[in-house]
Amino acid sequence: MKLAISGKGGVGKTTLSALLAQAYADLGRDVLAVDADPSPCLAGALGFPEDKLEKLEPIAEMDQLIEERTGAKPGTSGGFFTLNPRVDDIPERFSVTHRGVRLLESGSVDFGGSGCICPEGAMLKTLFTHLLFRKDDVLILDMYAGVEHLGRATVDFVDAMIIVVEPTRRSLGTAKQIKKLAQDIGLDRLWLVGNKVRNEDESDFLNAESPGIPVLGFLPADLGVQEADRLGIPVYDHVPSLKDSAEKMAEILVSEIGDKA
């Protein structure tokens, strides 16, 4: 299963990514969690210790590796480079593992224009499109905020996209944008997850106002999320209600797409 977690900034994409990654790891799945945000924080949400974080470097910033594999220097335009560079050894060489979750930081690419193709972009695209996954493997891609990645069609390889929203019309407006762009690139297996939901009225609101996207579940509002961040421990361990919700969502995803991925 290859899952992309998307949504507007600050809605809780990283929180959900960390919860699902740990839930699948605890089920015995081989999990590769990828932080695609230019300001990565998935490692902290997963509780990775400092000594492992020191070994992480975003793939998009590895200029020597990108030039070696694509034949072109990152940041250049024009000329020729390999569109399908070798990537099979990257997760093993450049990831770190903690509690059954393998973590990789992809970094982001600053595209010069909507039609731009660049060596670093080719590297990242190939990495997630052509990695071989066994039946029980799970890829969780924590996307950067907004809809830019969909405009570039950089996640059309995933089996499903989960759009995280808050119980507000503005958040649902972004979800509607994401849905349209996702469908434009042929990605129509989408789910909505409501985060920071305080009561039944807010869950009813999201069910009623969802822009035609099935609701996968809800994460309750809990001050323990901020407390976990201050303490430097995983939300998965610190807030039982979120852990329970994430485990239910993980089971639904397996039943819905696990055998079809």
C-alpha positions as CSV (number, residue, x, y, z in Angstrom):
1,M,0.0,0.0,0.0
2,K,1.2,3.4,-0.9
3,L,-0.6,6.2,0.9
4,A,-0.1,10.0,0.5
5,I,-1.3,12.2,3.4
6,S,-2.3,15.7,2.2
7,G,-4.2,18.8,3.3
8,K,-3.9,22.4,4.2
9,G,-1.1,23.6,6.4
10,G,-1.5,23.0,10.1
11,V,-4.4,20.5,9.9
12,G,-2.4,17.6,11.3
13,K,-1.0,15.7,8.3
14,T,2.2,14.7,10.2
15,T,0.3,13.6,13.3
16,L,-1.8,11.2,11.2
17,S,1.2,10.0,9.2
18,A,3.0,9.2,12.4
19,L,-0.1,7.4,13.9
20,L,-0.7,5.3,10.8
21,A,3.0,4.4,10.4
22,Q,3.3,3.2,14.0
23,A,0.0,1.4,13.8
24,Y,1.1,-0.6,10.8
25,A,4.5,-1.3,12.3
26,D,2.8,-2.7,15.4
27,L,0.8,-5.0,13.1
28,G,4.1,-6.4,11.8
29,R,4.1,-4.6,8.4
30,D,7.3,-3.3,6.9
31,V,6.7,0.5,7.0
32,L,8.6,3.2,5.0
33,A,7.5,6.6,6.2
34,V,8.7,9.5,4.0
35,D,8.7,13.1,5.1
36,A,8.3,15.3,2.0
37,D,8.0,18.6,3.9
38,P,10.8,21.2,3.4
39,S,10.6,21.6,7.2
40,P,10.6,18.0,8.2
41,C,9.0,17.0,11.6
42,L,7.8,13.5,11.1
43,A,10.8,12.1,12.9
44,G,9.8,14.1,16.0
45,A,6.2,12.9,15.8
46,L,7.4,9.3,15.7
47,G,9.8,9.8,18.6
48,F,13.0,9.1,16.8
49,P,16.0,9.6,19.2
50,E,18.5,12.4,18.4
51,D,21.4,10.0,17.5
52,K,19.3,8.6,14.6
53,L,18.2,12.0,13.5
54,E,21.8,13.1,13.0
55,K,22.0,10.5,10.2
56,L,19.1,11.8,8.2
57,E,19.6,14.0,5.1
58,P,16.9,15.0,2.6
59,I,17.5,13.1,-0.7
60,A,16.7,16.2,-2.7
61,E,19.7,17.9,-1.1
62,M,22.2,15.2,-1.9
63,D,23.7,17.0,-5.0
64,Q,26.5,14.5,-5.5
65,L,24.2,11.5,-5.4
66,I,21.7,13.1,-7.7
67,E,24.4,14.0,-10.2
68,E,25.9,10.5,-10.0
69,R,22.5,8.8,-10.7
70,T,20.9,11.3,-13.2
71,G,24.0,12.6,-15.0
72,A,23.1,16.2,-14.3
73,K,23.7,18.7,-11.5
74,P,20.7,19.6,-9.3
75,G,19.3,23.1,-10.0
76,T,20.2,23.0,-13.7
77,S,17.8,23.3,-16.5
78,G,18.1,22.1,-20.1
79,G,20.5,19.5,-21.3
80,F,20.0,15.7,-20.9
81,F,19.7,13.6,-17.8
82,T,18.4,10.2,-16.8
83,L,14.6,10.2,-16.1
84,N,14.7,6.7,-14.4
85,P,17.9,6.7,-12.2
86,R,18.8,3.8,-10.0
87,V,17.0,4.1,-6.6
88,D,16.7,0.6,-5.3
89,D,19.5,1.1,-2.7
90,I,18.3,4.5,-1.3
91,P,15.9,3.4,1.4
92,E,18.5,1.0,2.9
93,R,21.4,3.5,2.7
94,F,19.8,6.8,3.7
95,S,16.9,5.9,6.1
96,V,16.9,5.3,9.8
97,T,14.7,2.9,11.7
98,H,13.0,3.1,15.1
99,R,10.3,0.8,16.5
100,G,9.7,-0.9,13.2
101,V,9.3,2.3,11.2
102,R,11.9,3.1,8.5
103,L,12.1,6.9,8.0
104,L,13.4,8.7,4.9
105,E,13.4,12.5,4.3
106,S,12.9,13.2,0.7
107,G,13.0,17.0,0.9
108,S,11.2,19.1,-1.7
109,V,12.1,20.5,-5.1
110,D,11.8,24.1,-6.0
111,F,10.3,23.9,-9.5
112,G,10.9,26.9,-11.7
113,G,7.7,26.6,-13.6
114,S,4.7,24.3,-14.0
115,G,6.4,22.4,-16.8
116,C,9.8,22.2,-15.2
117,I,11.6,18.8,-15.2
118,C,14.8,18.7,-13.2
119,P,17.3,16.0,-12.0
120,E,16.2,16.2,-8.4
121,G,12.5,15.9,-9.4
122,A,13.3,12.9,-11.5
123,M,15.1,11.3,-8.6
124,L,12.3,11.6,-6.2
125,K,9.6,10.6,-8.7
126,T,11.5,7.5,-9.6
127,L,12.2,6.7,-6.0
128,F,8.6,6.3,-5.0
129,T,7.2,5.1,-8.3
130,H,9.6,2.2,-9.0
131,L,10.5,0.9,-5.6
132,L,9.5,-2.7,-5.3
133,F,7.1,-3.4,-2.5
134,R,6.1,-6.7,-1.1
135,K,2.5,-7.6,-0.2
136,D,2.8,-6.5,3.4
137,D,4.9,-3.3,2.8
138,V,3.4,0.1,3.5
139,L,4.6,3.5,2.2
140,I,3.3,6.5,4.0
141,L,4.1,9.8,2.3
142,D,3.7,12.9,4.5
143,M,3.2,15.6,1.9
144,Y,4.0,19.3,2.2
145,A,1.0,21.6,2.7
146,G,-1.4,22.7,0.0
147,V,-1.9,21.5,-3.6
148,E,1.4,22.2,-5.3
149,H,2.5,18.6,-5.4
150,L,-0.8,17.7,-7.2
151,G,-0.3,20.4,-9.7
152,R,3.1,18.8,-10.5
153,A,1.5,15.3,-10.6
154,T,4.2,14.1,-8.2
155,V,1.9,11.7,-6.3
156,D,0.1,9.9,-9.1
157,F,1.8,6.6,-8.1
158,V,0.0,6.2,-4.8
159,D,-2.8,3.8,-4.2
160,A,-4.8,6.3,-2.2
161,M,-4.7,9.8,-0.8
162,I,-5.9,10.7,2.6
163,I,-6.9,14.4,3.0
164,V,-6.7,15.7,6.5
165,V,-9.2,18.5,7.4
166,E,-10.3,20.4,10.4
167,P,-14.0,21.0,11.0
168,T,-14.0,24.3,9.1
169,R,-15.3,25.4,5.7
170,R,-11.8,26.8,4.7
171,S,-10.2,23.4,5.4
172,L,-13.0,21.6,3.4
173,G,-12.4,24.2,0.6
174,T,-8.8,23.0,0.3
175,A,-10.0,19.4,0.3
176,K,-12.2,20.2,-2.6
177,Q,-9.3,21.7,-4.5
178,I,-7.2,18.6,-3.8
179,K,-10.0,16.3,-4.9
180,K,-10.2,18.0,-8.3
181,L,-6.5,18.1,-8.9
182,A,-6.2,14.4,-7.8
183,Q,-8.9,13.4,-10.2
184,D,-7.2,15.3,-13.0
185,I,-4.1,13.1,-12.7
186,G,-6.2,9.9,-12.4
187,L,-6.1,9.5,-8.6
188,D,-9.6,8.9,-7.5
189,R,-9.3,6.8,-4.4
190,L,-9.5,9.4,-1.8
191,W,-10.5,9.5,1.9
192,L,-11.2,12.4,4.3
193,V,-10.0,12.4,7.9
194,G,-11.3,14.9,10.3
195,N,-8.8,16.1,12.9
196,K,-9.2,18.2,16.1
197,V,-12.8,17.2,16.3
198,R,-14.3,18.2,19.6
199,N,-17.8,16.9,19.5
200,E,-20.6,15.2,17.6
201,D,-21.7,18.4,16.0
202,E,-18.3,18.8,14.4
203,S,-18.1,15.2,13.1
204,D,-21.7,15.6,11.7
205,F,-20.6,18.8,10.0
206,L,-17.7,17.1,8.3
207,N,-19.9,14.2,7.2
208,A,-22.5,16.5,5.8
209,E,-20.2,19.0,4.1
210,S,-17.5,16.7,2.7
211,P,-16.9,17.5,-1.0
212,G,-18.0,14.0,-2.1
213,I,-15.0,12.3,-0.4
214,P,-15.8,9.4,1.9
215,V,-14.9,10.0,5.6
216,L,-12.3,7.5,6.8
217,G,-12.5,8.6,10.5
218,F,-11.9,11.3,13.0
219,L,-9.1,12.2,15.4
220,P,-10.5,13.8,18.5
221,A,-9.2,17.2,19.8
222,D,-6.9,16.5,22.7
223,L,-4.4,18.8,24.4
224,G,-2.2,15.7,24.9
225,V,-1.0,16.2,21.3
226,Q,0.7,19.5,22.2
227,E,2.0,18.0,25.4
228,A,3.5,15.0,23.6
229,D,5.3,17.5,21.3
230,R,6.7,19.4,24.3
231,L,7.8,16.2,26.0
232,G,9.4,14.8,22.8
233,I,7.4,11.6,22.8
234,P,5.1,10.0,20.2
235,V,1.4,11.0,20.2
236,Y,0.8,7.3,19.5
237,D,2.0,6.5,23.0
238,H,0.7,9.6,24.8
239,V,-2.8,10.0,23.6
240,P,-4.8,6.7,23.7
241,S,-7.8,8.1,21.9
242,L,-5.8,9.1,18.9
243,K,-4.0,5.7,18.8
244,D,-7.4,3.9,18.9
245,S,-8.7,6.0,16.1
246,A,-5.7,5.5,13.9
247,E,-5.7,1.7,14.5
248,K,-9.3,1.6,13.2
249,M,-8.4,3.7,10.2
250,A,-5.5,1.4,9.5
251,E,-7.7,-1.7,9.5
252,I,-10.3,0.0,7.2
253,L,-7.5,0.8,4.7
254,V,-6.2,-2.7,4.7
255,S,-9.7,-4.1,4.1
256,E,-10.5,-1.6,1.4
257,I,-7.3,-1.4,-0.6
258,G,-4.7,-3.8,0.9
259,D,-5.3,-6.6,-1.5
260,K,-6.0,-4.3,-4.5
261,A,-2.9,-2.2,-4.2
